[in-house]
Amino acid sequence: MAGLPPLPPFPSSSTFPEKAYSPSVYEAYHQLESLYSQAARVATMEADAARITIHAERIAGKGINILLTLEEFAQTEHISTNWIEDATVSLVALLNDLTQALGSVKHQDDPRVDFLQPVTTVSTGKPGRPRKEINVDLLLLVNSPKRQMRRKAFAQSIGVSHRTLRDRLKENNLNFKYSELTDDALDDLVKNYRNMHPGSGINYVISHLRNRNLRLQRSRVIDSIHRVDGLGRVYRTALREAIARRVYKVLRPHALWHLDGHHKLILWGIVIHGMVDGYSRTVTGIRASNNNRASTVLEVFVQAVEDYAVPSRIRGDRGKENKAVAVWITVQHGPNRGSFIWGSSTHNTRIERLWVEVGRQFVRRWRAFFFRLEDLHGLQRHNPYHLWIIQHLFLEQIDADCKEFQREWNSKPLTGMGHLQSPDEMLLDGLLKHGVYLNANPPDECASLSEDEIMEGYGIEGHVQRLPGQTGAGHAPEDALDDTRLHQESDTEDDPEWEDISLPDEDKFSAPSVKVPCVMNPFAGNQVAENIFVQSLQQADEANIIPDGYNIRLEEWDNGEYPSFYHICSGKKRNRELLVQLPDLEWRPRSEHWVRALEIYNTIKAQLNLPD
């Protein structure tokens, strides 16, 4: 087996002023290389028929699609047609080997629900039907550029005609208008967003524009993406794989929330906690924290309740970090009704899908960034003082990314059952159709079911499936963590105030909290030294000082080029590599910020004889 030919050097010349292939070319090649290497191993080992079939189908489907896409853009992307032909021959030969190997292996209204009153009937004193007035605040909400609810569907939801809705909008000077924006200006916005969020599809772009109060036709956004990144668009479409989804149904908004922790950044002492409404897929709460304590999870949950409503039920895994929320919701609704539903984190479908998006939209780049700091710029992950500096510098930025993701996800048109409605729009539509729970005595659609039946209908029965290195409910296959990196000293995450509170189903909390690495403030007990550190770092940033010896200065780079892509190992055996784009404009300043902080810390440590 000859193997997949390597991507040839970029044909640099006066004809091609660029210095390298576009990011989409590299991404396509590394996907193809990964597909080939995995399938080649299967073809040379004693594998079962099912495994061989899977890899053969991936080569015949995804692999060939990648080559066809590269061939389509070969001229504009300066890709050698000879290389494409050689790669095709290699894939076909591998497919033949796999084929030979396979051949040889032979609902009802409830008085406890408060329905919104979007429309009031007013007598005009004139003949004819009474006038229907629509709540002005609701009109403002629906007409916001951040929402693009179909007027006909909205009119049906509130029980008025499309003409009445149109007239009331006009009377309140809320006529629907698209934003006036030139194609060049739109292309700049789309290009900047895609540069900072590689891999984001059209619906994320639309959400980003909505959050900038821009209302644009979907067709214009699609055309802009074609102009800005034609190859990337076709490539992602060709590779799009639908995540297998179970049949899912919840009666109304806030009937069931899904709760979980995302642990892809736990190596650096950072955990993301989040929750999502099962009906609308609205992210009700998400926060990056430096611990995995039950009290922290409760804080995120209570804030979500204040922002939205008290859910009837919550679904989470059996980790002890969820106990405080289970106590809170049980006290709120009473015992023995299944208010907190336990189950395997890997089957928590709504939050599972959300974590995949969180990983792809921003967490993956933070992982690659931290690994790059370790490999190039002196970060020692097992040093608790280094982790304190990391959190001091970047925790707020990661949390800001969480909030930005929440805004963009909640206003992002969703395909499938969403019918291009955003979660915010589905939530509003659901509240109009089904009403709002009265927090003091919410309805219980599961009143006739036992707790075991509730578990079966709203979750998954069975034992917890928490494997070594498992990091929460959902992640893309390429984001699987290397579990060998997790074996290190951990800080305790127990919350004594919750340990003494018992629940009727106390035994359900059988899984320990996922431990967070030990983090220590190197300036603990020395506020003067900490103030000097903070002030010195601010001054160094303002002066743009780049210290020597940290592989960050221009003369220290290999080939005079700072890496804007970084490989990270994934999989429990570290047998896969993932190429992650780190746009230079955003991520190199962060590397410089870290290097300045490390240099200042090392200087203060030497002067004050601080511990290593």
N, C-alpha and C positions, 0 to 999 in steps of 0.2 A: 504494500500500500504506500503510494508515493507521498501522500499527505497534501494538505492544502497549501498552495503556493503563497508565500508572504506577500503582503501589499507592497508593490514596487515603490521606490522613492518618488516623491512628487517631481514632475517634469519641470523644474524651475528654469525659466528662460525669459527673454524679453517679451515673448508672446504671452507668457503666463506670469504676470507681476506678483501673484500671490506667492507665499513662502511655504504653504502647507495645504493639505486637503482641508475641506470644511469639516466641522465637528460631526456632521451627519455621516460622512464617509467613514471616519474612524469608528463611529458607533456601529455602523452597519458591518464593517469588517470584523470587529471584535465579537459581535453577535454570531457571525458566520463561523468564525474560528472556534468559538465555544461550542456551537452545535456540532461542528465536525469532530472536534477532539473527543467529546462525550460519546458520539455515535461510533467513532473508530475504536474506542476501548471496548464497547459492547460487541462489536463485530469480531474481536479477537479473543473473547472470553466465552466461557460456558454460561450463557444467559438463557433465561426462559423465553418462551415465544412472546409473551406479553411485553416484556422489556424491549426485545428486538423490534417488535411492531411499533412501539411508541417512538423509538429513535428513527426508524425508517420513515414513519409518517412526518416527523419533524423535519427531516432532510428533504423529503419530497414536497412538503408544504412550505414551511417557513424558510428553509434554506434556499430553495429555488426562487421563492418570492424575493428574497434579498438580492439575489443575482439579477433577476429581471428588473428590479428597481434600479440597481446600479447601472445596468446596461442602458436603461432609459435615459439616465442622466450622465452617461459616460462623457459626452462631449462637453457639457457645461461644467462638469466637475473634474475634467482633465484626467479621467480614469482610463488606463490602458485597456483597449479591447482585447489584446492578446492575453492580458492577465485574467479578464473575465472568462475568456474561452478556456484557459487552463484550469481556472477554479471550477468551471462547469464540468469539465472532464473528471476532475477529482471527486466532485459530489456524486456524479453518475456512477463512477467506479465504486465509491463507498456504498451507494444505494444497492448496487448489484451484489456486493459482498454481504450486506445485511439480508437481502432477499435469499441468497444461497444459505446463509446461516439459519434463516427462518425455515427454509425447506428441510433442512437437516434436523431440526428440532421438532419435528412433527407432532243585625242590631236594632234595638228599640229605644225610643225616647225615654229618658230617665229624669225624674224631678230633681235629682241631685246634680244635674248638669245645667250650667248657666249659659244660655244661648245668647250670642251677640245680637244686638238690635241695629243692624246697619241701615234699616229703612224705617221711617215713621210716616204714617198717613196723616195728612193735614187737610182739613175741610176748607175749601176756598169760598164757600158760600154761593158758589155758582153752580149751575146745572152740570151734570156729568159726574164722572168718577172723581174721588178725592185725589189730591196731589201727593205723589210719593217723593219724600225728601230723603236723600242719601247722606249719611254721616259724612261731614266735610273732612274730618281727620282720616277717615277710611279712604276717601277719594284721593287725598294727598298721598297716602301710603301706597295706594295702588298705582298712582300716576308717577311715582318716583322712578327716575332712570334706573335705580337698582333693581326694580321689578318690571317685568314686561309680561304681566298676566294678559291673556287673551280677553278682550273686552266681552266677547260673547259668552265665554265660560264664566267670567266674573258676574255678568248680569244674571245668568242663570243661578249662580250660587246665592245671590241676595234676593232673588225673586222679582226682578224688574226686567223690562224689555231693554233690548240693546239701544233703542232710540231714547228711552228715558235716561239711561246711563250717559249717553252721548250728550244729551241736553244739560244734565246736571254738571258734567265736566265743563261744558262751555260756559255755563252760568258762573262758575267759579274760576274762570280763566285758566283752566287746566287742559287746554287742548293739547293733544298728543303731537309732538313734533320730534323729528330726528335731529340730532346734534349736527351743526354745520362744521364739518371737519374735512380738510382736503385729504386726498389720497396720500400725499407725501407726509403730512402730519400723522395720519393714521399708521402708515408704514413705520414711522419712527417709533411710535408708541408700541406697536406690535414687536418690532425688532428688539427694542430695549427690554421688553418683558421676556421675550423668548431667550435673549442672551442671559438674563438673570435666572430664568426658570427653564432650563433645557428639558425637553420632553413634554412640556405642558401642551395639551391639545387645545382645540378651538374653544371648547366651553370654558376652560380656565381663562383664555384670552378675553372672551366675552365678559366673564365675571370681573376680571381686572378693569376693563373699560367701564363697566357699570359702576364699580366702586369709585371711579373717577368722575361719576355723574355724566357719563357719555352714553347716549342712546343711539345705537347704530344698527342698521340692517344686518342681519346675519350674513347675507350674501356679500356685503362689503367687507366684513371681517374675514370671510373665507378667501375672497380675492386678495386681500392684503397678505394673508399667510402664504398664499401661492406665490406672490411676488417676493416676499421676504425669505421664505425657506421652502421652496418647492420640493426639493429632495427629502427634507426632513418630514414634510407632511405626508408624502407618498410612502416613505419608509415606515413611519409609525402606523399608517393605515394598514399597510401590508402585514405588519407584525402584530396588530392588535389581537389580543386573545381575551375572549370573554371569561371572566372569573365564574366558575361554577357556583350558581346561587340556588339555595333551597327555596321552596315555596314559602313565602313569608307574608303574613297578614296580621295587621293590628287594627282594631276598630276605629280608633280616633287618636288625635294628637295627645301626647303625654300619657297614653295608656301603658306604655313600656319604654323605659330608657335602657340603653346598653352602656355599661361602665367597664373600663379596663385601663391598664397601664401599658405604655409603649416604652420598651427598654433598649432600643437600639443605641442609645447614648449612655447606657449605664456604666460602661467601661470608664467613663470620665465623671461618674457620680451624678448624672443627670437623668431624670425620669420624666416622661410626659404622661399626664393623666388626662383622660378625656371621657366624654359621654355624648351620646347621640340619641335623638328621639326616633323610635322605631317606625312611626307612621310616616314622618316627613323626611327623615334622614338629616334633619337639622342638627348641626353640632351645637349643643346647648352649653358645653363647657370644655375648655382645654387649657392646660397650663404646664409649663416646664418648671420643674422643681429640683432641688438638690437632695431629695430624700424620697423614700417610699413608705412613709408612715401613714397609719390609718387616719391620723388627725389632718394630714395634708390632703388626702383623698376627700375627706369630709369637707374641708374648706372649699375645694373646687366644686363639689356637689352643691353645697349650700349657696354659693355664688350663682350657680346655674339655676337653682330654684328661684332665687331672687330675680334673675333676668327673665325667666320664662314662667314656670309653674311647678307645683309639686306633682311628680308623676305618680300614677297608681301603683306601678311596679317597676322594679329595677332588676336587670339581669347582669350578673357578674360572675367571676370565677371564685374559687374557694380560698383564695389568698387572704391572709389575715389583714392585709392592708385595706380590705373592703369591709371589715367588721364594723367600723364606726358608722358607715353609711347604712349598713343593715340594721344596726341598732336604731338609728335616726328614723328610718322609714317604717320600722316596726312600731316604734312609739307613736309615730304620726297616724298610722292606719289601724293599729291593733295587731295582736298576734294571730297565728294560725290561719292566715289568708294567703300566704305565699307572696308577701310584698317584696321580698328579696329572693330572686330565683337563682339558685346556684347551678353551675354547669361548667363544662370544660371551656377554657378561654378560647381554644381553637375553633369552637363552634358558635361563638358569639357573633352571628353573621353580620349585623349592621356595623359594629365597631371593627370587625375584622376587615371589612371592605374599606372602612375609613382609614385604618392604619396603613393599608397599602398606599393610599393616596398621600398620607402624611410622609411616608418614607420617600416616595418618588418626588414629592414637591419640594421638600427642604431637608429632611433629616439625613438622607443619603449624602448630601453635600457636606453637612457638618461632620459626619463620620469620616469621609475622605479627608476633610480639612484637618481633623484631629490626628488621623493617621499620618498625614504629611508633616504635621508638627513633630510627631514622634520620630519619624524617619529622617527628617532634614534639619529640624530646628530645636532640638534639645529637650522636648517634652518627655518627661519620665512618668508614665502613667501610674506606676506603683509608688510614686512619691506623693504622699498626701498633701504636701505643701504646694507642689505643682498643680494638683487638682484644685486646690483653693484658688490659685491664680487663674486657672482656666474658668472657673465659675465666676470669679470676680470680674473677668473681662467679658465673658460671652453668654452667661446665663440669661441676662436680660434680653440680649439680642435673639437668642433662641426662643424665649417666651414671646417676643414681638413677632417672630415668624409664626408661632402658633396662632396668635391673634389675627395676623394677616391671612393665614390659611383659613381660619374660621370664617372671616368675612367673605373670602373668595369662594369657599365651598358653599356657604349658605346662599350665595347669589348666583351660583354656577348652574346653568341649565343641565338637567340630568336626562340621559337617554333611557331607553327601556320603559319601565313603568312610570318614570317621571314625565314622559312625553314632552321633554324639553322645558318643563317647569323647574324652577330652582327649589331647594328645600324651603327657603323662606316663603315662596309662593304656595307650595304644597301645605305648609303649616297654616298659613292664613286661610287657604281654601278649606282645610280640614276644620279649623275653628268655626268658620262660617257654616259649614254643613253639619257639624257634630257637636258644637258647643264647647264650653270650657268647664273642666271639673271644678266643683266647689270643694276647696281644700279641706273644709271641716268634716265633710262626709261624702267622699267621692263614690261614684257608682262602681260596682264590681261586676264586670262582664263574666268573671269566672266563679261567681258565687255558688253555682251548682256543682263545681268540680272539686275534687280532692286536691291536696297539695301535690301529690304524685302526678295527677292528671294535668295540673297546671305546669309542672315541670316538663311533662311530655309535650304539651301543646305550645308552650312559650319558649322552651329550651331543649337541651339534649340530655337524656338520661345516660348514666354510666359513670365510670370512674374517671377521675382527673387524669388527663394525659399531659402532664408537664414533664417534658424531656430535658435532659441536661442542656443548658444553653438556650432553652426556649425563651423567647423574649416577648411574649404577649400573643394576642390573637392573630393579627394579620401582618403579613409582609409579602412582598413580591419574592418569587423563588430565588432571584439573584441576591436578595438582601439577607439570606440566612446567615446568622452569626457563627463565627468560629468559636466553639465553646472552650477551646484551650485558653482563650484570652480571659475567661471569667474566673479562673482559679487564682484568687488573691485574697488578701485580708479584707474583711468587710466590716463596715460600721454597723452597729446594731440599729434596727429599725423598729424595735418593739415600742409600743405605746402603753405604758403601765396603766394609764387611766382607763383604757379600753379592755385590758386583760381581765379586770375584775368584774366586768359586766357580762352576764350570761344570757344566752338566747335559747328559745325552745329547741333550736336546731344547732346547738353549739358545735356538734361533731362535724357539721358541714364545712367548717373552716379548717380543713385538714391540711392545706398547703401553707407552708411558711411564707412570709413576705419575701419577695425577691430582694436580696441584700444589695446595698449600695456601697461602693468602695469607701474606705476610710478617707475623710477629707479633714485637714487640720489647717487652721490659720497660723502661718509662721510668725505672725506678730501678736498672737494672743497674749494679753496682759501688758502689751507695750503699744499703747495708742499713739504715742509720739512717732514711733518707727513706722506704724501703718500710715499715719498722715504723711510722713516723708515719702513713703512709697507711692502713695496716690498722687501727691503734688509733683513729684519728680517725673512720674509717668506722663502726667498731663503736659508738663513742660517739654518733655522729649517728643511727644506727639506733635505739639505745636511747632517745634523746631525741625520736625521731620528727620530726627537723628536715626541713622541706621548703624548699629554697632557691628564691629568686625567679629568673625569667628562663628557665626550662626548660619552660614549658607544662605544669607538673604541679600547680601550685596551683589551688584551686577557682576563683579569680577569673580565671585564665588560660584556662579551658576555653571552647570555643565553646558558646554557649547554656547555660553552666553545667553541662554534662554531659560526663563523661569517656567516650571511646569504648570500649565493651565489645565491639564488632565492628570488624574491620579488613579492608579490601580489600587484597589483594596481587595484583600482576600476574603472570600465568603465560603460558607459551608462548614460543617463541623470538622472536616478534615483539611480545611484550607486548600481545597483542590480546585477552586474556581476563582477567577479574577474578574472584577467588575471595573470597567473604566468609567470614571465619574468626571464630569466637566466642572471645573472651578473657575468661572470667569475671572480673569485677572483684575479687572477694575474693582470687583467687590472683595475678592478673597486675598489678594496679595497684601492690601493694607491691613487686613486682619493678622496675617502672618507677621508683618512688621510690628504691629501693636503687641503681639505676644513676645517677640524677640526683645523689644524694648523693656517690657515688664520683667522678663527673665533676667536680663542684664542688670536692671536696677535691683531686683531681689538678690541676685548673687553678690552684688556690691555691698548691700546693707548686711547681708548674712555674714560676709567676711569681716566687716567692720565691727559688728556687734556679737560675733561668735554665736550666731543662731544655729540651731541643730539642722543637720542635713535632712 
